[in-house]
Amino acid sequence: MAETLEPALRTPAPIEHVDVLIVGAGISGIGGAYHLQEQCPGRSMVVLEAQDGFGGTWRTHRYPGIRSDSDLYTFGYRFKPWVGPPIATAPEILKYMEEVIAENGLDRVIRYGHRIRSARWDSATNLWTVEASRRDGTTARFTANFLWMCQGYYRHDEGYTPQWPGMDRFGGTIVHPQTWPEDLDHTGRRVVVIGSGATAATIVPAMAQDAAHVTMLQRSPTFFRTGRNGIDIADELRALQINEEWIHEIVRRKILFEQARFIDRTHTEPETVKAELLGQIRALLGDDYDIDRHFTPRYRPWQQRLAFVPDADLFRGIAAGRASVVTDEIETFTETGLRLKSGQTLDADIIVTATGFHLNVLGDIEVTIDGEALVFGDTVTYRGMMFTGVPNMAWVFGYLRAAWTLRADMVADVVCRLLNHMEQTGARRVEVALRPEDHNMPLGPWIDPEEFSSGYVARGNHLLPKRGDKPEWQHTHDYWSEKDALPAIDLTDPAFVYR
């Protein structure tokens, strides 16, 4: 008689409950966990991170020379002094973050290797239910009163690479900076780096030290600033043995003051600023170099992100002949390199596509509100951190013209103040809603393309929430106004609906 085997019953994954679930253990998530621990003592939390360690973008990117393009006095947290050079390498930034985790015991709340698949809000229980896949194939389930999205704004596992004709014919190696192979040896090789942003400006001088030659191929130029990778006043204060906390705050304020003045000048006297930026490059490359073609953008300074080149290493590599710039467009890949629309050919052993990334929203997590899929692009943002119709959620999106962490720290203050306000008033749910005076307000894209027009924004702006024409209903991307506005948010304003 044949034996009948019944399928084994699967035991559902146990559910763990926390007060606050933080998504991502990058610069925003680690900062958020610190502030929650300090400002909301007693609240339970968990930080879920898809990668096998902390760091976010500094763990994802492992290309040669990877470094910050913001100074660490402002990119570093306000609560932990930065003591290294202002432009830091990824290992230096990871060490700084590791110290924050160790000094504050945050490792106890971080779960690595947890990729969140879904987040479901239920109004009957006022809870989020979050499911995450572990590396071993099992599922972890959590419920949380509040969801704090700190996962950033681009897809970590896949960079943006345009599809050019003939890519499959190329006999060498094609690599994107986000998926850099650990065993890629560029010594003595001919390298073409496609792109002209901060990533390309970092990779080119780093690879040029050992490569046969590196060519930066750009469709159009980018504005750059150059300067010493050091800050005189910081060096002087350390020589005087001033407390590091004081140095951090003094240098931070000085940098922010100078940045504000510079950004204002890009609006009030853009041609003067443009001349100054190009003058720095001309002084390094000489009057015979074609600055107009290769380093003069079609947009005004800061309409796209302006990259800082520490110690002018990109331009020193060009001046020394180890690197060069070609401004042209790709017609096709060939077996040995690239053929350009001008007819010029570039031979290469390695082609690096430093062409940007895929903007994503809410970490590509499937989010539902009472069974209905959330269409994030249909919401309206409150101060770029909360969204109409989305209960008990905050999102960290930093600045485009200042250090990301400046806003991460301030958003953390608002979130913690909001959580404490809810506890004091007995509210279990909060969402933002347009007030009667806001209902006829004109709506526009999250980022004004006249203010910032980088490719990843143009490709993904439709995925992001709408902004209104009032400061409350937009992310202004202006630290110098938000440093006063965010701490002054009135949590009893009718824009906040509590239940």
N, C-alpha and C positions, 0 to 999 in steps of 0.2 A: 504494500500500500504506500503510495507516494506521500511524503511528508509535506504538509502545508506550512509554509513560513510566512508569518505576518510581517509586514514592513515594520521596522523599528520606529517607535514613536520618538519624534524629535522633541527634546525638552527646550522650550523657548529660552532664549538668553535672559538671565536675570536682569532686572531693571535697577539701576543705581540712581538715586535722587540727589541732586545738588541744588543749592540756591541759584548759583550762577554758573553757566557753562560758557567757557571762553574757547573760541575757535581759532587755533593757530598759535604756535610758540615761536613766532618771529619777534621783531622789535616791538610791535604793538601788543601782542599777546602777553609777552613777559612783563612789559610795563603795566598792562592792565591787571595782571595777577598781583603785582607788587602793590599797586594803588588800592586794589580791593582789600588786600590783607591789611593795609595800613589804615584805610579810611572806613572800612566796614568790618571791623573785627567781629569774629563769630560767624560770619557768613561762610557756608560751605561752597567750594568751587572745584571744578576740574578744568584742565586745559587739554584739549584734544589736538594732536598734531599728526598730520599724515606722514611726514618724513620720520626718519629714524633718529632724529636729534633736533635740538633747537636751532634757531638762526634764520629760518625763512629764506629770504633772498640770498643771504650770505652763505647758506648751505647749498642752495640750488645751483648758484653760479660758481663754477670752479675753473674758469678760463684763466689764461696767463695774465698776471698782473692785476687781478680783480681788486678794486679799491672803491672807497666811497666817492661820490661826487658832491657830497655836502660835508662841511667841516664837522668834526666830531664834538666840538663844543656845543653845537646846536643839535646835531643828530643824536648825540648821547642824551641819556635821561637827565632831567633837571636835578634828580636826587642822588646821582652818582657822578662825581667829578671825572672828567676825561684828562688823562695825564700824558698822552702820547702826541704824535704829530697830528695836525688838524685833518689832513687827508690820510685815512688809515686803510690798511689792507684788510681783506676779509678775515684772515686768521686773527688779526688784532681786534677786530670788532667781535668775533666769536668769543675770544678770551674775555673781553669786557662783559658780554652777556652771560658767560659762564660764571663770572664773579657775582653778578647780580643774582643769579639763581642760587648760588651756594651761600652767599651772605644772608639771604632772606628765606632760605629753606623752601624754595619754590619747587624743587624737584619732586617733593611729595605729592604735588597736585597735577603734574604733567604726565600725560599718557602719550607716548610716542607710537608711531605705526598704527594710528587710528584715522582712517580716511572716512569722513562723514559722507554718507549717501543721502540721507533724508532728514528733514526737520519738520515736524508736524505740530501745529498749534491747535489746541482744543479749548474752546471758550467755556465748555462745561466745567472743566477742571482748572482752567487758567494755567496750563502747563504746556511746555514744549516737550515733545518726545523725539529724541535724536537717536538715529541708528548709525553705527560706524563699523566698517570692515577692518578687522585686524590683519596683520601680515600672515597669520596662520590660517586664514580663511574663515575664522569664526566671526560672529557678530557681537558687538557690544551695544547695549541699550541704556539710555539715560533719560530721565525726566529732569527738567529744570524750570525754575520760575522765570529765569531771565536768560536771554541768549545774547552774547557779546561777540560780534563778528570782528575778528582781528586777523583775517586770513589774507589781507592785501587785495590787489585788484587785477592780478594777471595769473594766467594758467602756468603753474610751476613745471608741469611735466611735458610741456610742448611749447616751443617758441614759434614766432611767426616767421615763416619763410615763403616768399612768393614762389610761384611755380613758373620757372623760366623754360623756354624751349631747350631741349637737348641735355637736360640735367642727367638723364640716365646714360648719356654717352660719355660723360666725363670720367677719365680713367684714374683720377686722383681721389682725394678724400674731401667730402663736403660735411661741414660740421656747423651746428648752431651753438652759440655761447651757452645756452641753457642746458645742453646735453653734451658737454665736453667730455670726450673719452679720456680716461686716466692714462692710457698708454699711447696717446698721440705724441709722436716725436717730430718736432718741426726743425730740428737742427740741420742746417745746410739746405733747407727746402725753400722753394719759391712759394710765397703765400700771398693770396689776394683776400683782403677783408672787405666785404661789401657792406657799406654803411658809413655814416659820418657822425653818429651820436657819441655819447659818453662811453659806451661799450667799445666801439671801434677805436676811439681815442685812447683807451686803456690797452686794448689788445695789441695795437700796432707797435708802440714802442717796446712793449714787453717781449713780443715775438721777434722784433728786429734785432735784439741783442744776439740771437743765435741763428736766425734764419739766413738763407742766402740773400733774400731781399723780401720786403713786405710792401705791397701796394694797397693803399686805401682807395677803393673804388666807390665813388659817391655819385648819386644822381643829381644832388644839389648840395651846396655847402651849409655848414653849421657855424654859429657863433661860438667862439671859445674865449675864455679868460685864462691868463697865465699868472703865475706868481710863485713865490717861495713856499715850500711846504713847511711853514713854520709861522709863528705869530710873535712878533717882537715883544709885545707887552707881557705875554705869557712867560717868555724866557726871562725877562727882567724881573718879574714878580717872583719867579722861582729862585732866581739868584739872590733875592732879598729874603728868601725862606718864608714867604707868605703862605698861609694855610691854603691847601689845594681847593677847599670848598669856595674860598673867596676868589681864587684865581679863576675857577670854573665860571662863577657867576659874573665876574668882571669881564672876562673875555667873551662870554656868551652875549652879554649886553652890548659890548662894543661891536661884535660881528653883526648882530641884529640891527643895530643903529645904522651901520654902514650899508647893509643889504637894503634896508628901507630907502635910504637916500639914493642908492644906485637904481633900484626898481622905479622909483619916482622919476628919475632922470630919463629912463628908457621911454617914458610917456611924454615928458615935457620937452626933452631935447634929444630925440632918438638919433638924429644925424651926428650930433657931437659924440654920443656914446659909441655909435658905430665907428666913427673915425678913431676913437681911442682904442677900441678893441682891435681893429685892423692894424693900427700903429704898433701894437705890441707884437703882432705876428711879423710885420714888415721889418721890425728891428732884429728879429731872429733869423729871417730867411733872406733878407736883403732886398734892395729896390728892384733887382732884375726878376724876382720871382713873381709869377702871375697871381697876385693876391686877389685881383678882381674875379678871376675865373674860379679859383679853388677855395677861397675863404670868405667870399662876400655873399651872404644869403640874400634871398629875395624878400624876406620878411624883416620886420624891425626887431631889435634886440629884445629877448625874453618873450616873444610871441611863440617860440618853442623853447624847450629847456636849454639853458645856457650852461655848457659844461666847463668845469674848471680843470685846467691841465697843470698839475703840480710840477714845479721846477721846469716847466716847458718841455717835458721829455719827448712829447710827440714831435714838436718842431725841431728839437735838437737832433732827433733821429733823421728827419727829412734833410736838415742842413748837412748832416754827415754823410748822406747818400745811402744810409741803411734802409730808408723808407721813402716812399714817394706817394703822391696823390694824383689820381686821374678822375676828372669830372666828366662823366659820360653815362650812357644807358646801355644795358645789356641787350644785345640782339639774340644771342644764343650761347649756350655752353657748347664747347667742342670737346674732342677727345683729350686735348692737352690744356684746356683753359677756357677762355672767354673770347668771343668776338663781339665787339661793341658796335653801336649804331653808326659811329663815325667811320667804321672800317678797321679801327685799331684792334689788335689782338693782344691778349695778356696770357702768357703761359704761366701755369701754376701747378704745383703738386698738392697744395691744400687750399681750399676755398672756404672762408668763414663767412657765414651769412649773419652778420650783426644787424639784422633787419627788424628788430623789435620783438614784441610779444603779443599774445592774444589777451585782450582785456576780458576779464570775466567778472561776474557779480555774485556775491555771496558764495564764493568758492565752488561754483557749479553744483551746489547742493540743491536737491529737489525740495523746495519749500512749499508747504501747503498751509492755508489758514482755514480751519474748519472744513477740510476736505477739498477746498478750491485751490488750484495751483496759483502761486503768487507770480504775477507778471510785474517784475520789479520796475520795468520801464514805465508802467502806468501809475506809479505812486508819485507823490510830491515829497521832497526832502525837507525835513526841519533841521536847519543848520548843518546839513550834510551828515547827520548822525542818526536821525530817526526818520520814519517814513509813514505816510498816511495809510491807515488800514492794516498796519503790521504791529501787533501788540508785543510788549515786553522784549524789544530788540533794539540794540544800538550797533552801529557800524563805525569802524575807524577808517577814514580815508584822509590821508595827510595832505601836505601842501605840494604844489607843483613848483613854486618859486622860493620855497624855504624848506628847511629840514622836516621830514615826515614826522619825526618824533616830537617836535614841538606841539603838533596837534594831538598826537596820541596821548601825551600827558594831559592836555586840557580836556579832551573828550573823557578821559578816565575820571577827572574831577567831576564832570557833569554827571556821568553814569553813577558814580558813588553817591553823589549828593541826591540824585533821583531815587536810588535804592533806599537811602536813609529816610527820605521824605515819605516814601511809600510805607515803610515800616512804622513811622511815627503816626501816619494817618490811617493805617489799617488797609490801605489799598492793595489789591492783589494783581491788578492789571492797569497798564497805562499804554495809551497810544496817542499819537498826535493826529489832529484833524484841523482842516481849514476852518477858521472862524468866519462868522457871517460877513465880516468886512473883507475876507480873502477870496470869496467865491467867484468874483468876476476878475480876479487877478490874472494878467497874462502869464502864460507858462512858456518856458523855453527849455533848451537842453541843459543837462547837468553842468557842462562846461561851455562857456561862450567861445565859439571858434575864433572870434575876433581877438580874444584874449590869449587863447592857447590852442595851437593848431597841429600838434604832433600827430603822427600817423596813427598811433594806437588809439588816440582820442577820436579821430575822425572815423576810424573803423568801428569803434564800439560805443560811441556816445548814445546811440539809440537804445542800448541795453540798460542804461543808467536812469535813475529817477529824474523827474522833471524838477525844474527850479522855478520859483516865482520871481516877481519883480520887487519883493520886499526882503530885507536882510534875513528875517526869520526863516524864509522859505528858500534858502540857497546856501550852498557852500561857496563862500566868497573867495576862497584860496588866498586870503589876505591875513596873514598872522598878525599884522600890526593893528588891525581893527578887531580881530577876534580875541586877542589877548585881554581886551577889556570887555568885549561883548559876551563871550562864553561864560566867564565867571558871574556875569550879571543876569544870566537867564532866570526869569521868574517862573518857578515851577508851579505857581498857581495861575499862570496865564491860561485863558480858555483854550489855547492851542493844545494843552495837555488834558486829556480826558481820562479820568481815573474811575475804576470800579472795584 
